[in-house]
Amino acid sequence: MNALHWQTPAGTISPVHDHPEEQFGYILKGSFEVTIGDKKELLKAGDCYFIPGGVPHQFHMIEDSVAIDVFSPKRPVPEPMG
């Protein structure tokens, strides 16, 4: 298991992607839209999200955002989105 603290500017859109690890996130600042599978949700500071391993997902930053993601099992640190 590992954790990643990230900051991404408003307007950034990640590619649709997946990975074998489960991902749990907690938003510290800002807001973004996350699509997990076929479900889209707008999240803001204080919200959490969970992405099962192998499920396609995408992030669209509405505001400059800061979050912490926890991956299980441990995964390589990904390239920054913004």
C-alpha atoms as an extended CHARMM CRD file, in Angstrom:
* protein
*
        82  EXT
         1         1  MET       CA              0.0000000000        0.0000000000        0.0000000000  PROA      1               0.0000000000
         2         2  ASN       CA              1.2110000000        3.5320000000       -0.7040000000  PROA      2               0.0000000000
         3         3  ALA       CA             -0.1180000000        7.0830000000       -0.5930000000  PROA      3               0.0000000000
         4         4  LEU       CA              0.2670000000        9.9140000000       -3.0720000000  PROA      4               0.0000000000
         5         5  HSD       CA             -0.3190000000       13.6140000000       -2.3420000000  PROA      5               0.0000000000
         6         6  TRP       CA             -1.1670000000       15.4600000000       -5.5420000000  PROA      6               0.0000000000
         7         7  GLN       CA             -1.9700000000       18.9870000000       -6.7590000000  PROA      7               0.0000000000
         8         8  THR       CA             -3.5620000000       19.5640000000      -10.1610000000  PROA      8               0.0000000000
         9         9  PRO       CA             -4.6380000000       22.8450000000      -11.8050000000  PROA      9               0.0000000000
        10        10  ALA       CA             -8.1860000000       23.6860000000      -12.8770000000  PROA      10              0.0000000000
        11        11  GLY       CA             -9.0360000000       22.5720000000      -16.4060000000  PROA      11              0.0000000000
        12        12  THR       CA             -6.8390000000       19.4660000000      -16.3430000000  PROA      12              0.0000000000
        13        13  ILE       CA             -8.5350000000       16.3460000000      -17.7290000000  PROA      13              0.0000000000
        14        14  SER       CA             -6.8490000000       12.9880000000      -17.2130000000  PROA      14              0.0000000000
        15        15  PRO       CA             -7.0480000000       10.3170000000      -19.8920000000  PROA      15              0.0000000000
        16        16  VAL       CA             -9.5060000000        7.5090000000      -19.2120000000  PROA      16              0.0000000000
        17        17  HSD       CA             -7.3310000000        4.8740000000      -17.5660000000  PROA      17              0.0000000000
        18        18  ASP       CA             -7.3560000000        1.8960000000      -15.2330000000  PROA      18              0.0000000000
        19        19  HSD       CA             -4.8810000000        0.0220000000      -13.0690000000  PROA      19              0.0000000000
        20        20  PRO       CA             -5.0140000000       -3.2310000000      -11.0960000000  PROA      20              0.0000000000
        21        21  GLU       CA             -4.7130000000       -1.4960000000       -7.6990000000  PROA      21              0.0000000000
        22        22  GLU       CA             -7.6880000000       -0.2690000000       -5.6630000000  PROA      22              0.0000000000
        23        23  GLN       CA             -7.6370000000        3.5130000000       -5.1680000000  PROA      23              0.0000000000
        24        24  PHE       CA             -9.1260000000        5.4910000000       -2.2710000000  PROA      24              0.0000000000
        25        25  GLY       CA             -8.9760000000        9.2830000000       -2.3720000000  PROA      25              0.0000000000
        26        26  TYR       CA             -9.6520000000       12.1600000000        0.0270000000  PROA      26              0.0000000000
        27        27  ILE       CA             -9.9960000000       15.6940000000       -1.3660000000  PROA      27              0.0000000000
        28        28  LEU       CA             -8.1990000000       18.3660000000        0.6500000000  PROA      28              0.0000000000
        29        29  LYS       CA             -8.9070000000       21.3960000000       -1.5720000000  PROA      29              0.0000000000
        30        30  GLY       CA            -10.8490000000       22.2950000000       -4.7130000000  PROA      30              0.0000000000
        31        31  SER       CA            -13.3700000000       20.3280000000       -6.7230000000  PROA      31              0.0000000000
        32        32  PHE       CA            -13.3780000000       17.9380000000       -9.6470000000  PROA      32              0.0000000000
        33        33  GLU       CA            -15.6150000000       15.6230000000      -11.5780000000  PROA      33              0.0000000000
        34        34  VAL       CA            -14.6840000000       11.9580000000      -11.4720000000  PROA      34              0.0000000000
        35        35  THR       CA            -16.0780000000        9.2920000000      -13.7780000000  PROA      35              0.0000000000
        36        36  ILE       CA            -15.7370000000        5.7540000000      -12.4020000000  PROA      36              0.0000000000
        37        37  GLY       CA            -17.0050000000        3.1600000000      -14.8460000000  PROA      37              0.0000000000
        38        38  ASP       CA            -20.2710000000        4.6930000000      -16.0930000000  PROA      38              0.0000000000
        39        39  LYS       CA            -20.9300000000        6.8000000000      -12.9550000000  PROA      39              0.0000000000
        40        40  LYS       CA            -20.0380000000       10.5150000000      -12.9540000000  PROA      40              0.0000000000
        41        41  GLU       CA            -19.8640000000       12.5260000000       -9.7190000000  PROA      41              0.0000000000
        42        42  LEU       CA            -18.8590000000       16.0570000000       -8.7130000000  PROA      42              0.0000000000
        43        43  LEU       CA            -16.6360000000       16.0080000000       -5.6200000000  PROA      43              0.0000000000
        44        44  LYS       CA            -15.3190000000       18.8210000000       -3.4120000000  PROA      44              0.0000000000
        45        45  ALA       CA            -13.0020000000       19.3170000000       -0.4350000000  PROA      45              0.0000000000
        46        46  GLY       CA            -13.8990000000       16.8740000000        2.3490000000  PROA      46              0.0000000000
        47        47  ASP       CA            -15.3180000000       14.2310000000       -0.0200000000  PROA      47              0.0000000000
        48        48  CYS       CA            -13.8840000000       10.7440000000       -0.5930000000  PROA      48              0.0000000000
        49        49  TYR       CA            -13.9680000000        8.3680000000       -3.5340000000  PROA      49              0.0000000000
        50        50  PHE       CA            -13.1670000000        4.6970000000       -4.1350000000  PROA      50              0.0000000000
        51        51  ILE       CA            -12.0910000000        3.1440000000       -7.4230000000  PROA      51              0.0000000000
        52        52  PRO       CA            -11.9600000000       -0.6710000000       -7.6060000000  PROA      52              0.0000000000
        53        53  GLY       CA             -8.9620000000       -2.1570000000       -9.3810000000  PROA      53              0.0000000000
        54        54  GLY       CA             -9.3940000000       -2.6140000000      -13.1250000000  PROA      54              0.0000000000
        55        55  VAL       CA            -12.2610000000       -0.1010000000      -13.4680000000  PROA      55              0.0000000000
        56        56  PRO       CA            -11.7780000000        2.6710000000      -16.0720000000  PROA      56              0.0000000000
        57        57  HSD       CA            -11.8770000000        6.1740000000      -14.5930000000  PROA      57              0.0000000000
        58        58  GLN       CA            -11.1760000000        9.8110000000      -15.4540000000  PROA      58              0.0000000000
        59        59  PHE       CA            -10.7200000000       13.1030000000      -13.5680000000  PROA      59              0.0000000000
        60        60  HSD       CA            -11.7180000000       16.6120000000      -14.7290000000  PROA      60              0.0000000000
        61        61  MET       CA            -10.4790000000       19.4010000000      -12.4560000000  PROA      61              0.0000000000
        62        62  ILE       CA            -13.1030000000       22.1220000000      -11.9570000000  PROA      62              0.0000000000
        63        63  GLU       CA            -10.8710000000       24.1000000000       -9.5570000000  PROA      63              0.0000000000
        64        64  ASP       CA             -7.2140000000       23.8330000000       -8.5850000000  PROA      64              0.0000000000
        65        65  SER       CA             -7.3450000000       20.6540000000       -6.5040000000  PROA      65              0.0000000000
        66        66  VAL       CA             -5.2970000000       18.8650000000       -3.8620000000  PROA      66              0.0000000000
        67        67  ALA       CA             -5.9490000000       15.2990000000       -2.7200000000  PROA      67              0.0000000000
        68        68  ILE       CA             -4.3890000000       12.2230000000       -1.1750000000  PROA      68              0.0000000000
        69        69  ASP       CA             -4.7680000000        8.8610000000       -2.9300000000  PROA      69              0.0000000000
        70        70  VAL       CA             -4.0570000000        5.5260000000       -1.2720000000  PROA      70              0.0000000000
        71        71  PHE       CA             -3.3650000000        2.5380000000       -3.5340000000  PROA      71              0.0000000000
        72        72  SER       CA             -3.5380000000       -1.1230000000       -2.5620000000  PROA      72              0.0000000000
        73        73  PRO       CA             -1.4440000000       -3.0310000000       -3.2870000000  PROA      73              0.0000000000
        74        74  LYS       CA              1.4600000000       -0.6030000000       -3.6680000000  PROA      74              0.0000000000
        75        75  ARG       CA              1.8240000000        0.8120000000       -7.1640000000  PROA      75              0.0000000000
        76        76  PRO       CA              4.4980000000        2.8170000000       -8.9780000000  PROA      76              0.0000000000
        77        77  VAL       CA              4.0930000000        6.5880000000       -8.6180000000  PROA      77              0.0000000000
        78        78  PRO       CA              2.2130000000        7.8320000000      -11.7330000000  PROA      78              0.0000000000
        79        79  GLU       CA              3.1980000000       10.8280000000      -13.8540000000  PROA      79              0.0000000000
        80        80  PRO       CA              1.5660000000       14.1320000000      -12.8010000000  PROA      80              0.0000000000
        81        81  MET       CA             -1.7120000000       14.9850000000      -14.5900000000  PROA      81              0.0000000000
        82        82  GLY       CA             -1.1280000000       18.7400000000      -14.8360000000  PROA      82              0.0000000000
